[in-house]
């Protein structure tokens, strides 16, 4: 791979497309730098960070758009990716979650016309106006990588592995995608990171195995019970080796006039991913309260339909949930309390959140708002069921004890929480220190520490991400950060899970009457 080294007067990185990317969808294992979990001391990654930080950022603010444009002038006619790394950029305050002007949008369309995909890596400790910057990667099929607050001590491994996976993951270029449907159904809209110049097709200067496109369908004619409706997705693209290929995916589904059959075969993850992306679309243009109400009403209307047409014999005093969608209220509550819909969030955090969600794959949708939590203080007592990962724990403070150590992950970050009465012998085995204040994050030569290392590496492999980590202790702000993730509890973000179920039940009863 040809990569241009970053120098003091050069703030862009460009690569050509002749990189040895593997087209198989094998699981990606992030590099284990010196076998350390999160804080790396390896020579290669430290050297890498020094190269990144060896940038003169004095004039970066005024030249960021000029830098992107000049890079495009140099390399635009060549098919490829354009990376832009900006360090500690400070912009003037702009309108909350909408782009400041149309300059970047115009530039993004020009990039897309030349089939240039732009990924933006932001390593910052201040406001950078992601709402404006993200227009270019969103239009060109790229992605925003956001490291806030960036630490030159703890974040090099995450940045290194994100760049590594960005280069080596299965990907294609100069893509055009179209979805076709059989009679009675038509495509209503597309949502994701792409450029759309004609109604029927979407243009993707870059497409990779992590991207997801939401296609909204419209039912515009009668469908016969027992018949089948067909869908076809055709993707024309160029491989990293310069081969032009077409990938066609066909799907045929049976039609039914029995609503109970529809609920029985419902896909919870796909349904919730749709909730998530619809909320992300509304966030830049609607008040947060309105978006939260829309999400809640979507959940209520689905459960109302089930109660009204599929569970008529049940008592009106019962909240009846379809088996396939029984966790939909929980995930809806988690979405309402998420970073994108909270009133107390930073503007850049919210901007990054809805841009990240727009191309998020379905398997990562639920963990983003309802993370997985594991107890890691009792890994030695885990039953031998063949699984490396311990059982997940509900996100409620009732399940967090003062003498425990817990790991929480959402696909992007890891929080490790220490109770106030944690056994220091366990801390010694896991981390090599008897004081929580001195805990490093690396593997030690004992069974418990090795099991923790295996757990973290399995999570990384599942998420194709290195996962930034943060140590949290009860009684200080970091502990409050961890407890704010307990979405089943009542907190500043909203009601408890029990209260939310009661609210949904009352709304359904009101609509039924």
Secondary structure as the mmCIF struct_conf table of DSSP 4:
data_model
#
loop_
_struct_conf.conf_type_id
_struct_conf.id
_struct_conf.beg_label_comp_id
_struct_conf.beg_label_asym_id
_struct_conf.beg_label_seq_id
_struct_conf.end_label_comp_id
_struct_conf.end_label_asym_id
_struct_conf.end_label_seq_id
STRN STRN1 UNK A 3 UNK A 3
HELX_LH_PP_P HELX_LH_PP_P1 UNK A 4 UNK A 6
STRN STRN2 UNK A 7 UNK A 7
TURN_TY1_P TURN_TY1_P1 UNK A 8 UNK A 9
STRN STRN3 UNK A 10 UNK A 10
STRN STRN4 UNK A 12 UNK A 15
BEND BEND1 UNK A 17 UNK A 17
BEND BEND2 UNK A 24 UNK A 24
HELX_LH_PP_P HELX_LH_PP_P2 UNK A 26 UNK A 28
HELX_RH_3T_P HELX_RH_3T_P1 UNK A 33 UNK A 35
STRN STRN5 UNK A 36 UNK A 36
BEND BEND3 UNK A 37 UNK A 39
HELX_RH_AL_P HELX_RH_AL_P1 UNK A 43 UNK A 53
TURN_TY1_P TURN_TY1_P2 UNK A 58 UNK A 59
HELX_RH_AL_P HELX_RH_AL_P2 UNK A 60 UNK A 75
TURN_TY1_P TURN_TY1_P3 UNK A 76 UNK A 77
BEND BEND4 UNK A 78 UNK A 78
STRN STRN6 UNK A 80 UNK A 87
BEND BEND5 UNK A 88 UNK A 88
BEND BEND6 UNK A 96 UNK A 98
BEND BEND7 UNK A 100 UNK A 100
BEND BEND8 UNK A 102 UNK A 102
HELX_RH_AL_P HELX_RH_AL_P3 UNK A 103 UNK A 113
TURN_TY1_P TURN_TY1_P4 UNK A 114 UNK A 115
STRN STRN7 UNK A 116 UNK A 123
BEND BEND9 UNK A 125 UNK A 126
HELX_RH_AL_P HELX_RH_AL_P4 UNK A 130 UNK A 140
TURN_TY1_P TURN_TY1_P5 UNK A 141 UNK A 141
STRN STRN8 UNK A 144 UNK A 147
TURN_TY1_P TURN_TY1_P6 UNK A 148 UNK A 149
TURN_TY1_P TURN_TY1_P7 UNK A 152 UNK A 154
BEND BEND10 UNK A 155 UNK A 155
HELX_RH_AL_P HELX_RH_AL_P5 UNK A 156 UNK A 168
BEND BEND11 UNK A 169 UNK A 169
STRN STRN9 UNK A 171 UNK A 181
TURN_TY1_P TURN_TY1_P8 UNK A 183 UNK A 184
STRN STRN10 UNK A 185 UNK A 191
BEND BEND12 UNK A 192 UNK A 193
STRN STRN11 UNK A 195 UNK A 198
TURN_TY1_P TURN_TY1_P9 UNK A 199 UNK A 200
STRN STRN12 UNK A 201 UNK A 208
TURN_TY1_P TURN_TY1_P10 UNK A 209 UNK A 210
STRN STRN13 UNK A 214 UNK A 219
BEND BEND13 UNK A 221 UNK A 221
TURN_TY1_P TURN_TY1_P11 UNK A 225 UNK A 226
STRN STRN14 UNK A 228 UNK A 238
TURN_TY1_P TURN_TY1_P12 UNK A 240 UNK A 241
BEND BEND14 UNK A 242 UNK A 242
STRN STRN15 UNK A 244 UNK A 254
BEND BEND15 UNK A 257 UNK A 257
HELX_RH_AL_P HELX_RH_AL_P6 UNK A 259 UNK A 264
TURN_TY1_P TURN_TY1_P13 UNK A 265 UNK A 265
HELX_RH_AL_P HELX_RH_AL_P7 UNK A 268 UNK A 283
TURN_TY1_P TURN_TY1_P14 UNK A 284 UNK A 285
BEND BEND16 UNK A 286 UNK A 286
HELX_RH_AL_P HELX_RH_AL_P8 UNK A 288 UNK A 309
TURN_TY1_P TURN_TY1_P15 UNK A 310 UNK A 310
TURN_TY1_P TURN_TY1_P16 UNK A 312 UNK A 313
BEND BEND17 UNK A 314 UNK A 314
TURN_TY1_P TURN_TY1_P17 UNK A 316 UNK A 317
BEND BEND18 UNK A 318 UNK A 318
HELX_RH_3T_P HELX_RH_3T_P2 UNK A 323 UNK A 325
TURN_TY1_P TURN_TY1_P18 UNK A 326 UNK A 327
HELX_RH_AL_P HELX_RH_AL_P9 UNK A 328 UNK A 336
TURN_TY1_P TURN_TY1_P19 UNK A 337 UNK A 337
BEND BEND19 UNK A 338 UNK A 338
HELX_RH_3T_P HELX_RH_3T_P3 UNK A 339 UNK A 341
TURN_TY1_P TURN_TY1_P20 UNK A 343 UNK A 344
BEND BEND20 UNK A 345 UNK A 345
HELX_RH_AL_P HELX_RH_AL_P10 UNK A 347 UNK A 358
TURN_TY1_P TURN_TY1_P21 UNK A 359 UNK A 359
HELX_RH_3T_P HELX_RH_3T_P4 UNK A 362 UNK A 364
HELX_RH_AL_P HELX_RH_AL_P11 UNK A 365 UNK A 369
BEND BEND21 UNK A 370 UNK A 370
STRN STRN16 UNK A 372 UNK A 375
TURN_TY1_P TURN_TY1_P22 UNK A 377 UNK A 378
HELX_RH_3T_P HELX_RH_3T_P5 UNK A 379 UNK A 381
BEND BEND22 UNK A 385 UNK A 386
BEND BEND23 UNK A 388 UNK A 389
STRN STRN17 UNK A 392 UNK A 392
BEND BEND24 UNK A 395 UNK A 396
HELX_RH_3T_P HELX_RH_3T_P6 UNK A 397 UNK A 399
TURN_TY1_P TURN_TY1_P23 UNK A 402 UNK A 403
STRN STRN18 UNK A 405 UNK A 409
BEND BEND25 UNK A 411 UNK A 412
STRN STRN19 UNK A 413 UNK A 418
TURN_TY1_P TURN_TY1_P24 UNK A 420 UNK A 421
HELX_RH_AL_P HELX_RH_AL_P12 UNK A 424 UNK A 431
BEND BEND26 UNK A 432 UNK A 432
BEND BEND27 UNK A 434 UNK A 435
HELX_RH_3T_P HELX_RH_3T_P7 UNK A 436 UNK A 438
STRN STRN20 UNK A 442 UNK A 442
BEND BEND28 UNK A 445 UNK A 446
HELX_RH_AL_P HELX_RH_AL_P13 UNK A 447 UNK A 463
TURN_TY1_P TURN_TY1_P25 UNK A 464 UNK A 464
BEND BEND29 UNK A 465 UNK A 465
STRN STRN21 UNK A 468 UNK A 473
TURN_TY1_P TURN_TY1_P26 UNK A 474 UNK A 475
BEND BEND30 UNK A 476 UNK A 476
HELX_RH_AL_P HELX_RH_AL_P14 UNK A 477 UNK A 483
TURN_TY1_P TURN_TY1_P27 UNK A 484 UNK A 485
TURN_TY1_P TURN_TY1_P28 UNK A 487 UNK A 488
BEND BEND31 UNK A 489 UNK A 489
STRN STRN22 UNK A 491 UNK A 491
TURN_TY1_P TURN_TY1_P29 UNK A 492 UNK A 493
STRN STRN23 UNK A 494 UNK A 494
HELX_RH_AL_P HELX_RH_AL_P15 UNK A 497 UNK A 512
#
